[in-house]
Amino acid sequence: MSDTKNDTRGTYVESGKDFERDSNYITTRITEDARDGYPVEPGRYRLVVARACPWANRAIIVRRLLGLEDAISMAICGPTHDKRSWTFDLDPDGVDPVLGIERLQDAYFKRYPGYERGITVPAIVEVGTGEVVTNDYAQITLDLSTQWTSYHRPGAPDLYPEKWRDEIDEVAELVFEDVNNGVYRCGFAGSQESYERAYAQLFNRLDWLSERLRAQRYLVGDTITEADVRLFTTLARFDPVYHGHFKCNRQKLSELTVLWAYARDLFQTPGFGDTTDFAQIKRHYYVVHTDINPTQIVPAGPDLSGWLTPHGREELGGRPFGDGTPPGPPSEAESVPPAHRASA
């Protein structure tokens, strides 16, 4: 997710300043009643993601859990990019086969010529016009849950149940401020003071989450919800990237007993670990953030085999998918390469 004018790196260090995320997104929504001019319609839209990006990874997970693969196609950008745009360098000839473009910025410029904000993922593009519809990552996943229900798979979980929405929103906001965005506030702090403030907030919140999860399997209620999806994508990147690259080094995730078990529980749940590409994650952060890592050397570690070890969280009860069922395996075209996954 980008944070600078026409700068897809999204993040950079400003000496003496706190990191501030630009949260002005294209807020057009795709809804059942088409109130913004974009109706829910299978085949009409393409979800553009990058596996490296935690914000995009949320949309990948939710789309898969809900079984929306046939309703909304998915384009996958490569893990690195320049200042202009995410690119489709994983596709033959570097062109998305559905949208027919090399750079995501083309879809932004098609709707907003000279668009001056970040060219971010996830984004939803209308296939027929080639125009970006929205890049409002937080609303995208909520709308997949609430507006696309007619196209959910049989047995799809309710990731945003009405009775828990206020609590999900409350927890998700705390997680965003101190954890999802908190790691960036550490990594891109422009002064020692701003770094130490962000560092303290991050680990205070991780301690709070540990206590919350000590006696309950999931963040809200007894099933997986949007709140768990939002926390997971940061936890999955913690040891490979944030601990060292962003200086979030009080402890590794693997040293936080409760959160490490919680993260492994989710990782071993269909839809989470099988959408996580550790190789692309590391390549993105260590290659793109040249102001933090000017050599662009990508670390060989850490050892990922621990992600597949028993977690014991079943003893807390809970039903991962509520009254629903797990999703089936991903298609070959959307599978993470074996060499990029955790292995025993």
C-alpha angles and dihedrals in degrees: 000000000000128000106181135072108279088339116125093187081083094198137059139157120258110193113243095007138103116244111259122191118219102233098181104117137166098272100190109135134212105222141168091247094043091227091158092045095262115100126198103262127156115241094015098098140047123209110219115204144157117218090217094062117085093207092052091043088063091060092047091053095046094046090052096044090051094044096237096143094111093045099047120030120214132225117198120209122204121262097252133052142164129246092279106057154320108276137208095235093141090067125080109280088001093277126124104241095219104037095034094220134122097207132040088223089073090068091048093048091046090065099027112027109214093011104193104197129079120301095231142181136254095053131157116219127194104235098209097053098026089227126137112247102186143345095184094130097187094051094042094068094042090052092049086058100042108025102038097051093122088065100042115121119255106273095023112159123242101243094178106036113187095232092057101037098104092050093043090052092047095049093042091054092052091047092049096049099045105023116018092041094020094074089054090048087057096044097046100036111140096207140032090247095053091046093052092048092051092044092053093047092048097052094039088057093045088053089050090050091049091055092046092051097042093090102020128060099218135030098250125020122335099298138064111276139174088275092063092048091053094050096042098063091057093045091050090057097042103093098030093049123354099052093060109012094046096033093240089146112139086107138343118247087247088061094053099085101200098038092045091054091045092050092048090049091056093040090057091049114095110259097033114060093028090060095047116100108189094182093056092043093056094042092052099052099038096043102038100042096069093158088065099031107025093171091058089216110160114216117243093219170086110089106245099192092098091072089074098049121110113279103189094215092128087080089071091062119223129137113247095209099024108217090346135082137246118271118254121252118294119261117264091251092056099039121117109242111258092239090059096054135077113271134188 
